[in-house]
């Protein structure tokens, strides 16, 4: 549906299995992941958005990613977990936005995807605090992270700026306290913590 008018804005939360701080961010995806295979979950909660005539406000989804070797090398496995309260029209809209077929930040990343693993539905619960977040999607996914406090103000996170991240160029830094994923052939259990995390607002459109 090329040419569809759309925009989504809201909150983003991420953990990956790299040790904090993920080297992909400061090497423009050229570094070898800490554990050779990168596993990441990009959680997005749309607070305001439309896709054509479809209202997307309140829809949450998770982009699950697995990559062997540096992310810049491509051949990513990617799947979507979309909140089970979303309508079929909303699911279709999120799928098109995340595919990059209708422009926007995901368009450039589409060439890196070697295997689209599909779409699953689950009840997504997000708890966002000033300096922490947690996410749960049924039995498929769960994570939590604590923001890295600034020395100047412990109630404000340290940020990294001018990144090439598709969600936002400015990311708050966080350390994962736990992450679990069992979906799309990806199995990840980290209950010890110490892995990488980020969060930020996002505002996506085709422009």
C-alpha positions in Angstrom: 0.0 0.0 0.0 2.7 2.5 -1.1 1.7 6.1 -0.6 -0.5 5.4 2.5 -0.4 8.4 4.9 0.7 7.3 8.3 2.4 8.4 11.5 3.0 6.7 14.9 4.5 8.2 18.0 5.0 6.8 21.5 7.5 5.1 23.8 10.2 2.6 22.9 12.0 0.1 25.2 14.8 -2.3 24.2 17.1 -5.0 25.7 19.6 -7.1 23.9 21.9 -9.9 25.0 25.1 -7.9 24.5 26.9 -6.9 27.7 26.3 -3.3 28.6 27.1 -1.1 26.6 26.1 -2.8 23.3 29.0 -2.2 20.8 26.6 -2.0 17.9 25.6 1.5 18.9 29.0 3.1 18.9 30.4 1.1 16.0 27.5 1.6 13.6 26.6 -2.1 13.7 30.1 -3.2 12.7 31.2 -4.8 15.9 30.9 -8.5 16.8 28.1 -9.0 19.3 29.3 -9.8 22.8 28.1 -13.4 22.5 28.6 -13.7 18.7 24.8 -13.9 18.1 22.8 -10.7 18.7 19.4 -11.2 20.2 17.3 -8.1 20.7 13.8 -7.0 21.4 12.5 -3.6 20.4 9.2 -2.8 22.2 7.1 0.0 20.9 3.9 1.4 22.5 2.0 3.7 20.2 0.4 6.6 22.1 -0.9 8.4 19.0 -1.0 7.2 15.5 -2.9 6.4 12.3 -2.3 4.4 9.2 -4.6 5.7 6.5 -8.1 5.5 8.2 -6.9 3.1 10.8 -6.4 4.4 14.3 -3.3 2.9 15.9 -3.4 4.7 19.3 -2.8 2.2 22.1 -1.3 -0.5 20.0 1.9 -2.1 21.4 4.2 -4.4 19.5 7.6 -6.1 19.8 10.2 -6.5 17.0 12.2 -9.7 17.9 15.6 -9.9 16.2 18.3 -12.5 16.0 21.5 -12.0 14.0 24.7 -14.1 13.8 27.7 -11.9 13.7 27.8 -8.1 13.2 24.4 -6.6 12.6 25.7 -4.8 9.5 26.3 -8.2 7.9 22.6 -8.7 7.4 20.7 -12.0 7.3 18.6 -11.0 10.3 15.7 -13.2 11.6 12.9 -10.8 12.5 9.4 -11.5 13.9 6.6 -9.4 15.3 4.7 -9.9 18.5 1.6 -7.7 18.4 -0.8 -7.0 21.3 -3.8 -9.4 21.1 -6.2 -6.5 21.6 -5.2 -5.1 18.2 -7.7 -5.5 15.4 -6.8 -7.2 12.1 -6.6 -3.8 10.4 -4.2 -2.6 13.1 -2.1 -5.8 12.8 -1.9 -5.3 9.1 -0.8 -1.7 9.5 1.9 -2.5 12.0 3.2 -5.3 9.7 3.4 -2.9 6.8 5.2 -0.2 8.8 7.7 -2.7 10.2 8.4 -4.2 6.8 9.5 -0.8 5.5 7.3 -1.3 2.5 5.5 2.0 3.2 8.6 4.1 3.9 9.8 5.4 7.3 12.8 4.3 9.5 12.4 0.6 8.8 12.8 1.0 5.0 16.6 1.2 5.2 16.7 -1.9 7.5 14.6 -4.0 5.2 17.6 -5.1 3.2 19.2 -6.5 6.3 16.4 -9.0 7.0 17.0 -12.4 5.6 14.2 -14.2 7.3 10.8 -12.8 8.3 9.6 -15.3 10.9 6.0 -14.1 11.1 3.6 -12.5 13.5 2.4 -13.8 16.9 -0.3 -12.3 19.1 0.0 -11.9 22.9 -1.2 -9.7 25.7 1.5 -7.1 26.0 1.9 -5.4 29.4 4.3 -2.4 29.8 5.3 -0.8 33.0 7.2 2.5 32.5 8.7 4.3 35.5 11.0 7.3 35.5 14.2 5.3 35.7 13.1 1.7 34.8 10.8 -0.3 32.6 9.4 -3.8 32.3 7.5 -5.6 29.5 5.7 -8.9 29.3 4.0 -10.6 26.3 2.4 -13.7 27.6 4.7 -16.7 27.6 6.6 -15.4 24.6 8.6 -12.5 26.0 9.6 -10.7 29.2 12.2 -8.1 30.0 13.1 -5.4 32.5 15.9 -2.8 32.8 17.1 0.0 35.0 18.2 3.3 33.6 21.9 4.4 34.0 21.7 7.5 36.3 23.5 10.6 35.5 26.1 11.7 38.1 24.7 15.2 37.8 21.1 14.1 38.6 20.4 10.5 39.7 16.8 10.9 38.6 17.8 11.5 34.9 19.4 8.8 32.7 22.6 9.2 30.8 21.9 9.5 27.0 23.9 8.6 23.9 23.3 11.0 21.0 23.6 11.0 17.2 23.2 7.2 16.9 22.1 5.4 13.8 19.3 3.6 15.7 16.1 3.5 13.6 13.8 4.4 16.6 15.6 7.5 17.8 19.0 9.1 17.4 19.1 9.9 21.1 18.8 6.9 23.5 18.7 6.7 27.2 21.1 4.1 28.5 19.9 1.2 30.7 21.1 -2.1 32.1 18.9 -5.2 31.7 17.9 -6.9 34.9 16.3 -9.9 33.1 15.2 -10.9 29.6 13.4 -14.0 28.3 12.3 -14.8 24.7 10.9 -18.0 23.4 9.4 -17.3 19.9 10.3 -17.4 16.2 13.0 -20.1 17.0 14.7 -17.7 19.4 15.5 -18.9 22.9 16.9 -16.4 25.3 17.0 -16.5 29.1 19.0 -14.0 31.1 18.1 -13.8 34.7 21.5 -12.5 35.9 21.2 -9.1 34.3 24.1 -6.9 33.2 23.0 -6.9 29.6 22.2 -3.9 27.4 19.1 -1.7 27.4 17.8 1.5 25.9 14.6 3.6 25.9 13.4 6.7 24.2 10.3 8.4 22.7 9.7 7.7 19.0 8.0 9.5 16.2 7.8 7.7 12.9 6.4 8.7 9.5 7.3 8.1 5.9 9.1 11.4 5.6 
